[in-house]
Amino acid sequence: MSLDPKVVRRQKLRWRIRAKVIGTAQTPRLSVFRSNKDIYAQLIDDATGTTLASANSRMKDIAAQSGTKIEKSVMVGKALAEKAKSLGVEKCIFDRGGYLYHGRVKAIADGAREGGLNF
């Protein structure tokens, strides 16, 4: 693990959140990872340890469009919601992954809500 204080702080927050947030097959966990350039989201069933659906800003249809990182995050949320609907999932639990619920993380949540996911 890195000794950078920001990374250590985020990891501790992440562990604290994961102790409380558990996804199941009916209500999977929507996990978010944010890098400096891209953003990734996945629906995870913690009971079996499998990823049900995933979307990211590097997918061809999203990367080809121009726009800010926040606009692309909304597109990622909508794409994930479409995949979830095709699997029959309508509810999920949001896992912000130690990031503040602000900016791109909030944009993914808003896009997923627009796409039809409830949380």
N, CA, C and O atoms as a GROMACS GRO file, in nm:
protein
  476
    1MET      N    1   0.083  -0.117   0.000
    1MET     CA    2   0.000   0.000   0.000
    1MET      C    3   0.088   0.124   0.000
    1MET      O    4   0.196   0.124   0.060
    2SER      N    5   0.044   0.227  -0.066
    2SER     CA    6   0.120   0.350  -0.077
    2SER      C    7   0.127   0.422   0.057
    2SER      O    8   0.039   0.406   0.141
    3LEU      N    9   0.230   0.498   0.078
    3LEU     CA   10   0.245   0.575   0.200
    3LEU      C   11   0.199   0.718   0.183
    3LEU      O   12   0.211   0.799   0.276
    4ASP      N   13   0.147   0.751   0.067
    4ASP     CA   14   0.093   0.884   0.043
    4ASP      C   15  -0.027   0.905   0.135
    4ASP      O   16  -0.119   0.824   0.134
    5PRO      N   17  -0.028   1.012   0.214
    5PRO     CA   18  -0.137   1.030   0.312
    5PRO      C   19  -0.276   1.036   0.250
    5PRO      O   20  -0.373   0.990   0.310
    6LYS      N   21  -0.287   1.092   0.129
    6LYS     CA   22  -0.418   1.098   0.063
    6LYS      C   23  -0.468   0.957   0.029
    6LYS      O   24  -0.586   0.927   0.047
    7VAL      N   25  -0.379   0.874  -0.020
    7VAL     CA   26  -0.416   0.737  -0.056
    7VAL      C   27  -0.453   0.657   0.067
    7VAL      O   28  -0.550   0.582   0.066
    8VAL      N   29  -0.376   0.672   0.174
    8VAL     CA   30  -0.403   0.600   0.298
    8VAL      C   31  -0.538   0.643   0.356
    8VAL      O   32  -0.615   0.559   0.401
    9ARG      N   33  -0.568   0.772   0.354
    9ARG     CA   34  -0.694   0.823   0.405
    9ARG      C   35  -0.811   0.767   0.325
    9ARG      O   36  -0.911   0.723   0.382
   10ARG      N   37  -0.799   0.769   0.193
   10ARG     CA   38  -0.907   0.718   0.108
   10ARG      C   39  -0.927   0.569   0.130
   10ARG      O   40  -1.041   0.522   0.130
   11GLN      N   41  -0.819   0.494   0.149
   11GLN     CA   42  -0.831   0.351   0.172
   11GLN      C   43  -0.903   0.322   0.303
   11GLN      O   44  -0.985   0.230   0.310
   12LYS      N   45  -0.873   0.399   0.407
   12LYS     CA   46  -0.942   0.381   0.535
   12LYS      C   47  -1.091   0.412   0.521
   12LYS      O   48  -1.175   0.340   0.576
   13LEU      N   49  -1.123   0.519   0.449
   13LEU     CA   50  -1.264   0.552   0.425
   13LEU      C   51  -1.332   0.440   0.347
   13LEU      O   52  -1.446   0.402   0.376
   14ARG      N   53  -1.262   0.387   0.248
   14ARG     CA   54  -1.316   0.281   0.164
   14ARG      C   55  -1.348   0.157   0.248
   14ARG      O   56  -1.454   0.096   0.230
   15TRP      N   57  -1.257   0.120   0.338
   15TRP     CA   58  -1.280   0.004   0.423
   15TRP      C   59  -1.401   0.027   0.514
   15TRP      O   60  -1.480  -0.064   0.537
   16ARG      N   61  -1.413   0.148   0.566
   16ARG     CA   62  -1.524   0.180   0.655
   16ARG      C   63  -1.658   0.172   0.581
   16ARG      O   64  -1.757   0.122   0.635
   17ILE      N   65  -1.660   0.220   0.458
   17ILE     CA   66  -1.783   0.213   0.377
   17ILE      C   67  -1.816   0.068   0.343
   17ILE      O   68  -1.932   0.027   0.351
   18ARG      N   69  -1.714  -0.010   0.305
   18ARG     CA   70  -1.736  -0.149   0.265
   18ARG      C   71  -1.783  -0.237   0.380
   18ARG      O   72  -1.845  -0.341   0.357
   19ALA      N   73  -1.756  -0.197   0.504
   19ALA     CA   74  -1.803  -0.272   0.618
   19ALA      C   75  -1.954  -0.261   0.632
   19ALA      O   76  -2.017  -0.348   0.692
   20LYS      N   77  -2.012  -0.155   0.578
   20LYS     CA   78  -2.155  -0.130   0.591
   20LYS      C   79  -2.234  -0.160   0.464
   20LYS      O   80  -2.353  -0.191   0.471
   21VAL      N   81  -2.170  -0.151   0.349
   21VAL     CA   82  -2.239  -0.166   0.220
   21VAL      C   83  -2.212  -0.304   0.164
   21VAL      O   84  -2.098  -0.339   0.134
   22ILE      N   85  -2.318  -0.384   0.149
   22ILE     CA   86  -2.306  -0.519   0.096
   22ILE      C   87  -2.408  -0.537  -0.015
   22ILE      O   88  -2.526  -0.507   0.004
   23GLY      N   89  -2.364  -0.584  -0.130
   23GLY     CA   90  -2.453  -0.606  -0.243
   23GLY      C   91  -2.497  -0.750  -0.254
   23GLY      O   92  -2.422  -0.842  -0.220
   24THR      N   93  -2.619  -0.771  -0.301
   24THR     CA   94  -2.671  -0.905  -0.325
   24THR      C   95  -2.711  -0.916  -0.471
   24THR      O   96  -2.694  -0.820  -0.547
   25ALA      N   97  -2.763  -1.030  -0.511
   25ALA     CA   98  -2.804  -1.048  -0.650
   25ALA      C   99  -2.922  -0.957  -0.685
   25ALA      O  100  -2.931  -0.907  -0.797
   26GLN      N  101  -3.014  -0.937  -0.589
   26GLN     CA  102  -3.130  -0.852  -0.614
   26GLN      C  103  -3.094  -0.704  -0.607
   26GLN      O  104  -3.143  -0.624  -0.687
   27THR      N  105  -3.009  -0.667  -0.512
   27THR     CA  106  -2.963  -0.528  -0.498
   27THR      C  107  -2.811  -0.525  -0.496
   27THR      O  108  -2.751  -0.524  -0.388
   28PRO      N  109  -2.746  -0.525  -0.612
   28PRO     CA  110  -2.600  -0.526  -0.618
   28PRO      C  111  -2.541  -0.392  -0.572
   28PRO      O  112  -2.611  -0.291  -0.561
   29ARG      N  113  -2.413  -0.396  -0.547
   29ARG     CA  114  -2.339  -0.277  -0.506
   29ARG      C  115  -2.286  -0.208  -0.630
   29ARG      O  116  -2.219  -0.270  -0.712
   30LEU      N  117  -2.314  -0.078  -0.644
   30LEU     CA  118  -2.261   0.001  -0.755
   30LEU      C  119  -2.130   0.063  -0.707
   30LEU      O  120  -2.131   0.161  -0.633
   31SER      N  121  -2.019   0.005  -0.749
   31SER     CA  122  -1.887   0.048  -0.706
   31SER      C  123  -1.826   0.144  -0.808
   31SER      O  124  -1.836   0.122  -0.929
   32VAL      N  125  -1.764   0.250  -0.758
   32VAL     CA  126  -1.706   0.353  -0.845
   32VAL      C  127  -1.556   0.361  -0.821
   32VAL      O  128  -1.510   0.362  -0.707
   33PHE      N  129  -1.478   0.367  -0.931
   33PHE     CA  130  -1.336   0.396  -0.922
   33PHE      C  131  -1.307   0.514  -1.014
   33PHE      O  132  -1.349   0.516  -1.130
   34ARG      N  133  -1.236   0.611  -0.960
   34ARG     CA  134  -1.207   0.733  -1.035
   34ARG      C  135  -1.057   0.750  -1.048
   34ARG      O  136  -0.985   0.757  -0.948
   35SER      N  137  -1.010   0.756  -1.172
   35SER     CA  138  -0.869   0.790  -1.194
   35SER      C  139  -0.864   0.935  -1.239
   35SER      O  140  -0.968   1.000  -1.250
   36ASN      N  141  -0.746   0.986  -1.265
   36ASN     CA  142  -0.736   1.125  -1.309
   36ASN      C  143  -0.802   1.148  -1.444
   36ASN      O  144  -0.856   1.256  -1.470
   37LYS      N  145  -0.797   1.048  -1.531
   37LYS     CA  146  -0.846   1.065  -1.667
   37LYS      C  147  -0.981   0.998  -1.690
   37LYS      O  148  -1.067   1.054  -1.758
   38ASP      N  149  -1.001   0.879  -1.634
   38ASP     CA  150  -1.120   0.800  -1.664
   38ASP      C  151  -1.198   0.770  -1.536
   38ASP      O  152  -1.154   0.799  -1.425
   39ILE      N  153  -1.317   0.710  -1.556
   39ILE     CA  154  -1.399   0.668  -1.443
   39ILE      C  155  -1.462   0.534  -1.477
   39ILE      O  156  -1.500   0.508  -1.591
   40TYR      N  157  -1.471   0.448  -1.377
   40TYR     CA  158  -1.518   0.311  -1.396
   40TYR      C  159  -1.629   0.284  -1.294
   40TYR      O  160  -1.624   0.333  -1.181
   41ALA      N  161  -1.729   0.206  -1.334
   41ALA     CA  162  -1.837   0.167  -1.242
   41ALA      C  163  -1.874   0.023  -1.270
   41ALA      O  164  -1.871  -0.022  -1.385
   42GLN      N  165  -1.910  -0.049  -1.165
   42GLN     CA  166  -1.953  -0.187  -1.182
   42GLN      C  167  -2.059  -0.223  -1.079
   42GLN      O  168  -2.060  -0.170  -0.968
   43LEU      N  169  -2.147  -0.314  -1.118
   43LEU     CA  170  -2.247  -0.369  -1.028
   43LEU      C  171  -2.192  -0.503  -0.977
   43LEU      O  172  -2.163  -0.592  -1.057
   44ILE      N  173  -2.179  -0.517  -0.845
   44ILE     CA  174  -2.114  -0.633  -0.787
   44ILE      C  175  -2.209  -0.706  -0.693
   44ILE      O  176  -2.275  -0.644  -0.609
   45ASP      N  177  -2.215  -0.839  -0.707
   45ASP     CA  178  -2.288  -0.924  -0.615
   45ASP      C  179  -2.185  -0.979  -0.516
   45ASP      O  180  -2.106  -1.066  -0.550
   46ASP      N  181  -2.187  -0.926  -0.392
   46ASP     CA  182  -2.087  -0.965  -0.293
   46ASP      C  183  -2.109  -1.106  -0.239
   46ASP      O  184  -2.016  -1.167  -0.187
   47ALA      N  185  -2.230  -1.158  -0.251
   47ALA     CA  186  -2.257  -1.293  -0.201
   47ALA      C  187  -2.177  -1.397  -0.279
   47ALA      O  188  -2.124  -1.492  -0.221
   48THR      N  189  -2.167  -1.378  -0.411
   48THR     CA  190  -2.092  -1.472  -0.493
   48THR      C  191  -1.957  -1.415  -0.538
   48THR      O  192  -1.873  -1.487  -0.591
   49GLY      N  193  -1.937  -1.285  -0.518
   49GLY     CA  194  -1.812  -1.222  -0.557
   49GLY      C  195  -1.798  -1.202  -0.707
   49GLY      O  196  -1.688  -1.208  -0.760
   50THR      N  197  -1.910  -1.178  -0.776
   50THR     CA  198  -1.907  -1.162  -0.921
   50THR      C  199  -1.951  -1.023  -0.961
   50THR      O  200  -2.029  -0.958  -0.892
   51THR      N  201  -1.900  -0.979  -1.074
   51THR     CA  202  -1.942  -0.853  -1.134
   51THR      C  203  -2.055  -0.882  -1.230
   51THR      O  204  -2.039  -0.960  -1.323
   52LEU      N  205  -2.169  -0.819  -1.208
   52LEU     CA  206  -2.286  -0.841  -1.292
   52LEU      C  207  -2.280  -0.757  -1.420
   52LEU      O  208  -2.312  -0.806  -1.528
   53ALA      N  209  -2.240  -0.631  -1.406
   53ALA     CA  210  -2.230  -0.542  -1.522
   53ALA      C  211  -2.125  -0.436  -1.492
   53ALA      O  212  -2.100  -0.403  -1.376
   54SER      N  213  -2.066  -0.383  -1.597
   54SER     CA  214  -1.967  -0.277  -1.578
   54SER      C  215  -1.973  -0.180  -1.695
   54SER      O  216  -2.017  -0.213  -1.805
   55ALA      N  217  -1.927  -0.058  -1.667
   55ALA     CA  218  -1.918   0.045  -1.771
   55ALA      C  219  -1.804   0.138  -1.732
   55ALA      O  220  -1.773   0.154  -1.614
   56ASN      N  221  -1.742   0.199  -1.832
   56ASN     CA  222  -1.635   0.294  -1.803
   56ASN      C  223  -1.626   0.397  -1.914
   56ASN      O  224  -1.687   0.382  -2.020
   57SER      N  225  -1.549   0.500  -1.890
   57SER     CA  226  -1.537   0.609  -1.986
   57SER      C  227  -1.444   0.573  -2.101
   57SER      O  228  -1.426   0.654  -2.191
   58ARG      N  229  -1.384   0.455  -2.100
   58ARG     CA  230  -1.296   0.413  -2.210
   58ARG      C  231  -1.371   0.329  -2.313
   58ARG      O  232  -1.313   0.290  -2.414
   59MET      N  233  -1.500   0.302  -2.289
   59MET     CA  234  -1.580   0.227  -2.386
   59MET      C  235  -1.588   0.310  -2.515
   59MET      O  236  -1.594   0.433  -2.510
   60LYS      N  237  -1.589   0.242  -2.629
   60LYS     CA  238  -1.578   0.311  -2.757
   60LYS      C  239  -1.686   0.416  -2.779
   60LYS      O  240  -1.656   0.526  -2.826
   61ASP      N  241  -1.812   0.383  -2.745
   61ASP     CA  242  -1.919   0.479  -2.771
   61ASP      C  243  -1.911   0.601  -2.680
   61ASP      O  244  -1.957   0.709  -2.719
   62ILE      N  245  -1.854   0.588  -2.562
   62ILE     CA  246  -1.841   0.702  -2.471
   62ILE      C  247  -1.714   0.780  -2.500
   62ILE      O  248  -1.715   0.903  -2.500
   63ALA      N  249  -1.603   0.711  -2.526
   63ALA     CA  250  -1.476   0.778  -2.553
   63ALA      C  251  -1.480   0.856  -2.683
   63ALA      O  252  -1.408   0.955  -2.698
   64ALA      N  253  -1.563   0.812  -2.779
   64ALA     CA  254  -1.569   0.879  -2.908
   64ALA      C  255  -1.640   1.014  -2.898
   64ALA      O  256  -1.618   1.101  -2.983
   65GLN      N  257  -1.723   1.032  -2.797
   65GLN     CA  258  -1.796   1.158  -2.784
   65GLN      C  259  -1.711   1.262  -2.714
   65GLN      O  260  -1.632   1.231  -2.624
   66SER      N  261  -1.728   1.385  -2.756
   66SER     CA  262  -1.654   1.493  -2.691
   66SER      C  263  -1.736   1.544  -2.574
   66SER      O  264  -1.859   1.534  -2.572
   67GLY      N  265  -1.668   1.598  -2.478
   67GLY     CA  266  -1.734   1.652  -2.361
   67GLY      C  267  -1.641   1.651  -2.242
   67GLY      O  268  -1.529   1.599  -2.248
   68THR      N  269  -1.688   1.708  -2.134
   68THR     CA  270  -1.607   1.712  -2.012
   68THR      C  271  -1.610   1.576  -1.943
   68THR      O  272  -1.687   1.488  -1.981
   69LYS      N  273  -1.525   1.562  -1.842
   69LYS     CA  274  -1.520   1.436  -1.768
   69LYS      C  275  -1.651   1.413  -1.693
   69LYS      O  276  -1.692   1.298  -1.674
   70ILE      N  277  -1.716   1.519  -1.649
   70ILE     CA  278  -1.843   1.505  -1.578
   70ILE      C  279  -1.951   1.458  -1.674
   70ILE      O  280  -2.032   1.373  -1.638
   71GLU      N  281  -1.955   1.511  -1.796
   71GLU     CA  282  -2.053   1.467  -1.896
   71GLU      C  283  -2.032   1.320  -1.932
   71GLU      O  284  -2.128   1.246  -1.949
   72LYS      N  285  -1.907   1.279  -1.943
   72LYS     CA  286  -1.879   1.139  -1.972
   72LYS      C  287  -1.917   1.049  -1.855
   72LYS      O  288  -1.958   0.935  -1.875
   73SER      N  289  -1.905   1.100  -1.732
   73SER     CA  290  -1.945   1.023  -1.615
   73SER      C  291  -2.096   0.998  -1.616
   73SER      O  292  -2.141   0.890  -1.577
   74VAL      N  293  -2.172   1.097  -1.658
   74VAL     CA  294  -2.317   1.079  -1.669
   74VAL      C  295  -2.348   0.971  -1.772
   74VAL      O  296  -2.436   0.888  -1.750
   75MET      N  297  -2.275   0.972  -1.883
   75MET     CA  298  -2.294   0.870  -1.986
   75MET      C  299  -2.260   0.730  -1.932
   75MET      O  300  -2.328   0.633  -1.965
   76VAL      N  301  -2.156   0.720  -1.850
   76VAL     CA  302  -2.118   0.592  -1.790
   76VAL      C  303  -2.231   0.542  -1.700
   76VAL      O  304  -2.265   0.424  -1.703
   77GLY      N  305  -2.289   0.631  -1.621
   77GLY     CA  306  -2.400   0.594  -1.534
   77GLY      C  307  -2.520   0.545  -1.613
   77GLY      O  308  -2.585   0.447  -1.574
   78LYS      N  309  -2.551   0.613  -1.723
   78LYS     CA  310  -2.664   0.570  -1.807
   78LYS      C  311  -2.637   0.436  -1.872
   78LYS      O  312  -2.725   0.350  -1.880
   79ALA      N  313  -2.513   0.416  -1.920
   79ALA     CA  314  -2.478   0.289  -1.983
   79ALA      C  315  -2.487   0.174  -1.884
   79ALA      O  316  -2.534   0.066  -1.919
   80LEU      N  317  -2.444   0.197  -1.761
   80LEU     CA  318  -2.452   0.093  -1.659
   80LEU      C  319  -2.598   0.062  -1.625
   80LEU      O  320  -2.633  -0.054  -1.603
   81ALA      N  321  -2.681   0.165  -1.620
   81ALA     CA  322  -2.823   0.144  -1.590
   81ALA      C  323  -2.891   0.063  -1.700
   81ALA      O  324  -2.976  -0.021  -1.672
   82GLU      N  325  -2.853   0.087  -1.825
   82GLU     CA  326  -2.910   0.008  -1.936
   82GLU      C  327  -2.871  -0.139  -1.924
   82GLU      O  328  -2.954  -0.227  -1.943
   83LYS      N  329  -2.743  -0.164  -1.891
   83LYS     CA  330  -2.699  -0.304  -1.874
   83LYS      C  331  -2.771  -0.369  -1.757
   83LYS      O  332  -2.807  -0.487  -1.763
   84ALA      N  333  -2.792  -0.294  -1.650
   84ALA     CA  334  -2.860  -0.348  -1.532
   84ALA      C  335  -3.005  -0.381  -1.565
   84ALA      O  336  -3.057  -0.484  -1.522
   85LYS      N  337  -3.071  -0.295  -1.642
   85LYS     CA  338  -3.209  -0.322  -1.679
   85LYS      C  339  -3.220  -0.447  -1.764
   85LYS      O  340  -3.316  -0.524  -1.749
   86SER      N  341  -3.124  -0.469  -1.852
   86SER     CA  342  -3.127  -0.589  -1.935
   86SER      C  343  -3.108  -0.716  -1.851
   86SER      O  344  -3.150  -0.825  -1.890
   87LEU      N  345  -3.044  -0.702  -1.734
   87LEU     CA  346  -3.026  -0.815  -1.642
   87LEU      C  347  -3.144  -0.829  -1.546
   87LEU      O  348  -3.152  -0.927  -1.471
   88GLY      N  349  -3.235  -0.732  -1.548
   88GLY     CA  350  -3.350  -0.736  -1.458
   88GLY      C  351  -3.323  -0.674  -1.322
   88GLY      O  352  -3.397  -0.700  -1.227
   89VAL      N  353  -3.219  -0.594  -1.311
   89VAL     CA  354  -3.186  -0.529  -1.184
   89VAL      C  355  -3.239  -0.386  -1.189
   89VAL      O  356  -3.210  -0.311  -1.282
   90GLU      N  357  -3.317  -0.349  -1.086
   90GLU     CA  358  -3.371  -0.213  -1.081
   90GLU      C  359  -3.323  -0.136  -0.959
   90GLU      O  360  -3.325  -0.013  -0.960
   91LYS      N  361  -3.279  -0.207  -0.855
   91LYS     CA  362  -3.231  -0.142  -0.734
   91LYS      C  363  -3.085  -0.177  -0.712
   91LYS      O  364  -3.040  -0.285  -0.749
   92CYS      N  365  -3.011  -0.084  -0.653
   92CYS     CA  366  -2.872  -0.110  -0.619
   92CYS      C  367  -2.834  -0.027  -0.497
   92CYS      O  368  -2.910   0.060  -0.454
   93ILE      N  369  -2.716  -0.055  -0.444
   93ILE     CA  370  -2.662   0.020  -0.331
   93ILE      C  371  -2.537   0.092  -0.381
   93ILE      O  372  -2.451   0.030  -0.443
   94PHE      N  373  -2.528   0.221  -0.356
   94PHE     CA  374  -2.418   0.301  -0.408
   94PHE      C  375  -2.297   0.295  -0.316
   94PHE      O  376  -2.308   0.321  -0.196
   95ASP      N  377  -2.181   0.261  -0.372
   95ASP     CA  378  -2.054   0.257  -0.300
   95ASP      C  379  -1.962   0.360  -0.363
   95ASP      O  380  -1.911   0.340  -0.473
   96ARG      N  381  -1.941   0.471  -0.294
   96ARG     CA  382  -1.862   0.581  -0.351
   96ARG      C  383  -1.713   0.554  -0.346
   96ARG      O  384  -1.635   0.634  -0.400
   97GLY      N  385  -1.670   0.446  -0.285
   97GLY     CA  386  -1.531   0.404  -0.288
   97GLY      C  387  -1.434   0.495  -0.218
   97GLY      O  388  -1.317   0.501  -0.255
   98GLY      N  389  -1.479   0.568  -0.115
   98GLY     CA  390  -1.389   0.656  -0.042
   98GLY      C  391  -1.378   0.795  -0.102
   98GLY      O  392  -1.312   0.881  -0.044
   99TYR      N  393  -1.440   0.818  -0.215
   99TYR     CA  394  -1.438   0.951  -0.277
   99TYR      C  395  -1.554   1.034  -0.221
   99TYR      O  396  -1.652   0.978  -0.173
  100LEU      N  397  -1.541   1.165  -0.227
  100LEU     CA  398  -1.650   1.251  -0.186
  100LEU      C  399  -1.764   1.238  -0.286
  100LEU      O  400  -1.741   1.222  -0.406
  101TYR      N  401  -1.887   1.246  -0.237
  101TYR     CA  402  -2.004   1.241  -0.326
  101TYR      C  403  -2.019   1.379  -0.388
  101TYR      O  404  -2.100   1.461  -0.345
  102HIS      N  405  -1.938   1.401  -0.492
  102HIS     CA  406  -1.929   1.532  -0.554
  102HIS      C  407  -1.866   1.515  -0.691
  102HIS      O  408  -1.787   1.423  -0.711
  103GLY      N  409  -1.898   1.601  -0.784
  103GLY     CA  410  -1.833   1.599  -0.914
  103GLY      C  411  -1.864   1.476  -0.996
  103GLY      O  412  -1.981   1.444  -1.021
  104ARG      N  413  -1.758   1.404  -1.037
  104ARG     CA  414  -1.776   1.288  -1.126
  104ARG      C  415  -1.845   1.172  -1.058
  104ARG      O  416  -1.919   1.098  -1.122
  105VAL      N  417  -1.822   1.154  -0.927
  105VAL     CA  418  -1.888   1.045  -0.855
  105VAL      C  419  -2.039   1.071  -0.848
  105VAL      O  420  -2.119   0.980  -0.869
  106LYS      N  421  -2.076   1.194  -0.820
  106LYS     CA  422  -2.218   1.231  -0.818
  106LYS      C  423  -2.278   1.221  -0.958
  106LYS      O  424  -2.394   1.184  -0.972
  107ALA      N  425  -2.200   1.254  -1.060
  107ALA     CA  426  -2.249   1.247  -1.198
  107ALA      C  427  -2.282   1.104  -1.238
  107ALA      O  428  -2.381   1.082  -1.308
  108ILE      N  429  -2.203   1.006  -1.194
  108ILE     CA  430  -2.234   0.865  -1.223
  108ILE      C  431  -2.366   0.829  -1.157
  108ILE      O  432  -2.450   0.764  -1.219
  109ALA      N  433  -2.384   0.870  -1.032
  109ALA     CA  434  -2.508   0.839  -0.960
  109ALA      C  435  -2.628   0.903  -1.030
  109ALA      O  436  -2.732   0.839  -1.044
  110ASP      N  437  -2.614   1.028  -1.072
  110ASP     CA  438  -2.724   1.096  -1.142
  110ASP      C  439  -2.755   1.029  -1.275
  110ASP      O  440  -2.872   1.014  -1.310
  111GLY      N  441  -2.652   0.988  -1.349
  111GLY     CA  442  -2.673   0.919  -1.476
  111GLY      C  443  -2.741   0.785  -1.457
  111GLY      O  444  -2.827   0.747  -1.536
  112ALA      N  445  -2.704   0.713  -1.352
  112ALA     CA  446  -2.767   0.584  -1.323
  112ALA      C  447  -2.913   0.602  -1.285
  112ALA      O  448  -2.999   0.523  -1.323
  113ARG      N  449  -2.941   0.708  -1.211
  113ARG     CA  450  -3.081   0.737  -1.175
  113ARG      C  451  -3.162   0.773  -1.299
  113ARG      O  452  -3.276   0.729  -1.314
  114GLU      N  453  -3.103   0.853  -1.388
  114GLU     CA  454  -3.172   0.889  -1.512
  114GLU      C  455  -3.198   0.765  -1.596
  114GLU      O  456  -3.299   0.756  -1.666
  115GLY      N  457  -3.106   0.670  -1.590
  115GLY     CA  458  -3.121   0.546  -1.667
  115GLY      C  459  -3.221   0.450  -1.608
  115GLY      O  460  -3.260   0.353  -1.674
  116GLY      N  461  -3.266   0.475  -1.483
  116GLY     CA  462  -3.370   0.391  -1.426
  116GLY      C  463  -3.331   0.310  -1.304
  116GLY      O  464  -3.414   0.233  -1.254
  117LEU      N  465  -3.209   0.324  -1.254
  117LEU     CA  466  -3.170   0.252  -1.132
  117LEU      C  467  -3.219   0.329  -1.009
  117LEU      O  468  -3.218   0.452  -1.008
  118ASN      N  469  -3.261   0.258  -0.908
  118ASN     CA  470  -3.305   0.319  -0.782
  118ASN      C  471  -3.207   0.285  -0.672
  118ASN      O  472  -3.168   0.169  -0.655
  119PHE      N  473  -3.166   0.386  -0.596
  119PHE     CA  474  -3.084   0.365  -0.478
  119PHE      C  475  -3.095   0.484  -0.384
  119PHE      O  476  -3.033   0.484  -0.278
   0.00000   0.00000   0.00000
